[in-house]
Amino acid sequence: MGQEIPAGDVAKGEKSFKQRCAQCHTVEKGGPHKVGPNLNGLFGRQTGSSPGYQYSAANKSKGITWSSETLFEYLKNPKKYIPGTKMVFAGLKKPQDRADLIAYLEQATA
């Protein structure tokens, strides 16, 4: 796909999640949807398919399965990866920042 994903630092990823993501997302099993969906079980799930969350048509029809690789591309520029997404986050331009966040999400959403 794109570039190789660097090794991520879970602690840095958790800090990044709390600073950039937690106002809109939760990660714990059974956690509530906020502005964005709960991310528990994210890896291996298809876009737009978390039960009980009202996704944009663009997110529902993207048709990809979330993995480290797809998240690495998505988190760089969400609106470019899924044109029409409701997610207002501008993205993480630095590959290491994305890798750290993904390392945290792999652990926190399992």
Secondary structure as GFF3:
##gff-version 3
##sequence-region A 1 110
A	DSSP	alpha_helix	10	20	.	.	.	ID=ss1
A	DSSP	alpha_helix	57	61	.	.	.	ID=ss2
A	DSSP	alpha_helix	68	74	.	.	.	ID=ss3
A	DSSP	alpha_helix	78	81	.	.	.	ID=ss4
A	DSSP	alpha_helix	95	108	.	.	.	ID=ss5
###
